[in-house]
Amino acid sequence: MTEGAHPTWRLPPAPALLVALLLIACAEISGASMVRFKLELARWARGTMLARPEVHGLVGVRDVDEQIMDEALTRFDGGLRLFHMHAEGMGTIIILTTMVAATWAPTPGWRRALVALLTAGGAGYPVGYLVWAALIPFRGVEDGKRLAEWLVWIPFGGATIVAMWLLVGVLVMRLRSNG
């Protein structure tokens, strides 16, 4: 590319675009489902928590237990909402970053690696919020969060972070070679 020339922007690879659009569609479905099934979800989570009093530190005193249950149910609802928001955002991020990678990566190998990391990391990370929300009734707020961190957030979020820094490095190298 000559100095001052603008690149011809490439579309994201079709599989990355499909994953991104599916993630956004899942975000929209989850948002609608949270509204439509709010009471059913809360009843399910509450019943599951009541069946595991030792996990949640329930003591059999209504005033104490209700406060504990309210906090856990708030976190459960928050996990579902965070999935909705992060899935929308990461779907968009996948589209944008894979377009940058497809356009600016120096070789086909770099392009494939960047697109794979950006797509897998971006799609997997929001799922951690669903995992956390689903684990809260069974394992409690903190244990559910710890499991979601190790099973989902760290590997998929880590892949996204690594890919973003590699993409920054690719762009810096391109700018240096053109400047």
C-alpha positions as CSV (number, residue, x, y, z in Angstrom):
1,M,0.0,0.0,0.0
2,T,1.4,3.4,-0.9
3,E,1.8,6.2,1.5
4,G,-1.5,8.0,2.0
5,A,-3.5,5.3,0.2
6,H,-6.6,4.1,1.9
7,P,-7.2,0.4,2.2
8,T,-10.1,-1.3,0.5
9,W,-12.0,-2.5,3.5
10,R,-12.8,-6.2,3.6
11,L,-15.9,-7.7,5.1
12,P,-15.5,-10.0,8.0
13,P,-15.4,-13.7,7.0
14,A,-18.9,-15.2,6.8
15,P,-18.5,-17.5,9.8
16,A,-17.4,-14.6,12.0
17,L,-20.3,-12.5,10.8
18,L,-22.7,-15.4,11.4
19,V,-21.5,-15.9,14.9
20,A,-21.7,-12.1,15.6
21,L,-25.3,-12.0,14.3
22,L,-26.3,-15.1,16.2
23,L,-24.9,-13.6,19.4
24,I,-26.9,-10.3,18.8
25,A,-30.0,-12.4,18.0
26,C,-29.5,-14.3,21.3
27,A,-29.1,-11.1,23.1
28,E,-32.4,-9.8,21.8
29,I,-34.2,-13.1,22.6
30,S,-32.8,-13.1,26.1
31,G,-33.9,-9.5,26.6
32,A,-37.5,-10.3,25.5
33,S,-37.4,-13.5,27.6
34,M,-36.4,-11.7,30.7
35,V,-39.4,-9.5,30.4
36,R,-41.8,-12.2,29.4
37,F,-40.7,-14.9,31.9
38,K,-39.5,-12.6,34.8
39,L,-41.8,-14.2,37.3
40,E,-41.2,-17.8,36.2
41,L,-37.4,-17.3,36.2
42,A,-37.6,-15.7,39.7
43,R,-39.8,-18.5,41.0
44,W,-37.5,-21.2,39.6
45,A,-34.4,-19.6,41.1
46,R,-36.1,-19.0,44.4
47,G,-37.4,-22.6,44.6
48,T,-33.9,-24.0,43.7
49,M,-32.3,-21.8,46.3
50,L,-34.8,-22.9,49.0
51,A,-34.0,-26.5,48.2
52,R,-30.3,-25.8,49.0
53,P,-30.4,-23.7,52.2
54,E,-26.8,-24.6,53.2
55,V,-25.4,-23.3,49.9
56,H,-27.0,-19.9,50.4
57,G,-26.5,-19.7,54.2
58,L,-30.2,-19.8,54.9
59,V,-30.9,-20.1,58.7
60,G,-34.7,-20.7,58.8
61,V,-35.5,-17.2,60.1
62,R,-37.7,-15.5,57.5
63,D,-36.4,-12.0,58.0
64,V,-32.8,-13.1,57.6
65,D,-33.5,-15.6,54.8
66,E,-35.5,-13.1,52.8
67,Q,-32.7,-10.6,52.8
68,I,-30.2,-13.3,51.6
69,M,-32.7,-14.5,49.0
70,D,-33.4,-11.0,47.7
71,E,-29.6,-10.4,47.2
72,A,-29.1,-13.7,45.4
73,L,-32.2,-13.1,43.2
74,T,-30.9,-9.6,42.3
75,R,-27.6,-11.1,41.3
76,F,-29.4,-13.8,39.3
77,D,-31.4,-11.1,37.4
78,G,-28.3,-9.0,37.0
79,G,-26.4,-11.9,35.4
80,L,-29.2,-12.4,32.8
81,R,-29.2,-8.6,32.1
82,L,-25.4,-8.6,31.8
83,F,-25.6,-11.4,29.3
84,H,-28.1,-9.4,27.2
85,M,-26.0,-6.2,27.2
86,H,-22.6,-8.0,26.7
87,A,-23.9,-10.2,23.9
88,E,-25.2,-7.1,22.0
89,G,-22.0,-5.3,22.5
90,M,-19.6,-8.2,21.7
91,G,-21.6,-9.1,18.6
92,T,-21.0,-5.6,17.3
93,I,-17.3,-5.7,18.4
94,I,-16.8,-9.0,16.6
95,I,-18.1,-7.5,13.4
96,L,-15.9,-4.4,13.7
97,T,-12.7,-6.0,14.8
98,T,-12.8,-8.9,12.3
99,M,-13.3,-6.3,9.6
100,V,-10.2,-4.5,10.8
101,A,-8.3,-7.9,11.0
102,A,-9.5,-8.9,7.5
103,T,-8.3,-5.6,6.1
104,W,-5.0,-5.0,7.9
105,A,-3.6,-8.4,8.9
106,P,-0.2,-8.8,7.1
107,T,-0.7,-12.4,6.1
108,P,-3.5,-14.9,5.7
109,G,-2.2,-16.8,8.7
110,W,-2.4,-13.7,10.9
111,R,-5.8,-12.9,9.5
112,R,-7.1,-16.4,10.4
113,A,-5.6,-16.3,13.9
114,L,-6.9,-12.8,14.7
115,V,-10.4,-13.6,13.3
116,A,-10.6,-16.9,15.3
117,L,-9.5,-15.3,18.6
118,L,-11.8,-12.3,18.1
119,T,-14.8,-14.4,17.2
120,A,-14.4,-17.2,19.8
121,G,-13.4,-14.8,22.6
122,G,-16.1,-12.3,21.7
123,A,-18.9,-14.9,21.4
124,G,-17.8,-16.9,24.5
125,Y,-17.3,-14.1,27.0
126,P,-21.0,-13.0,27.3
127,V,-22.0,-16.6,27.9
128,G,-20.2,-16.4,31.2
129,Y,-23.0,-14.2,32.5
130,L,-25.6,-16.9,31.7
131,V,-23.4,-19.5,33.3
132,W,-23.1,-17.3,36.5
133,A,-26.8,-16.6,36.6
134,A,-27.6,-20.3,36.1
135,L,-25.1,-21.4,38.8
136,I,-26.4,-18.9,41.5
137,P,-29.4,-21.0,42.5
138,F,-27.3,-24.2,42.7
139,R,-23.9,-22.9,44.0
140,G,-24.5,-19.5,45.4
141,V,-23.4,-16.0,44.2
142,E,-19.7,-16.2,44.9
143,D,-19.1,-19.9,44.0
144,G,-21.1,-19.4,40.8
145,K,-19.0,-16.3,40.0
146,R,-15.8,-18.2,40.7
147,L,-16.8,-21.0,38.4
148,A,-18.0,-18.7,35.6
149,E,-14.6,-16.8,35.9
150,W,-12.5,-19.9,35.4
151,L,-14.7,-21.7,32.9
152,V,-15.7,-18.8,30.7
153,W,-14.6,-15.3,31.5
154,I,-10.9,-15.9,31.9
155,P,-10.4,-18.1,28.8
156,F,-12.7,-16.3,26.4
157,G,-12.1,-12.8,27.8
158,G,-8.4,-13.6,27.7
159,A,-8.6,-14.6,24.1
160,T,-10.3,-11.4,23.3
161,I,-7.8,-9.3,25.1
162,V,-4.8,-11.1,23.5
163,A,-6.5,-10.7,20.0
164,M,-7.1,-7.0,20.6
165,W,-3.5,-6.3,21.6
166,L,-2.3,-8.3,18.6
167,L,-4.6,-6.3,16.4
168,V,-3.2,-3.1,17.9
169,G,0.3,-4.4,17.2
170,V,-0.6,-5.2,13.6
171,L,-1.9,-1.7,13.1
172,V,1.1,-0.1,14.8
173,M,3.5,-2.1,12.5
174,R,1.4,-1.0,9.4
175,L,1.5,2.6,10.5
176,R,5.3,2.5,11.1
177,S,5.9,0.8,7.7
178,N,3.8,3.4,5.9
179,G,5.2,6.4,7.8
